[in-house]
Amino acid sequence: MLIVRQECLSVGELTQALQESQPKVSRHLAQLRSNGILNDVRQGQWVFYRLANDLPGWMLKLIDDLIASNCLKTEYQQDIERLEAMTSRPQCCV
């Protein structure tokens, strides 16, 4: 949900926000990418992840409904706060 809210995040940003190890975050991102849910964008030394553009309509609706309902916001509020508190975050320009 963080990637959906922010549109584009790096592995480092996700690692910091989720307080998980880099290998664990990378493993999960690789699974999401290999299943067509995320796309990766390489920009210099950074790899950013964003929601795939060609997701089925039902999946996009489900994601939109989850965001609109705010049902997950309390669960992820600390993750959002940690992400927003990060200084010198890399910028994804894609």
Secondary structure as UniProt FT lines:
FT   HELIX           2..6
FT   STRAND          9..10
FT   HELIX           11..18
FT   HELIX           22..34
FT   TURN            35..36
FT   STRAND          38..43
FT   TURN            44..45
FT   STRAND          46..51
FT   TURN            53..54
FT   HELIX           57..69
FT   TURN            70..72
FT   HELIX           73..85
//
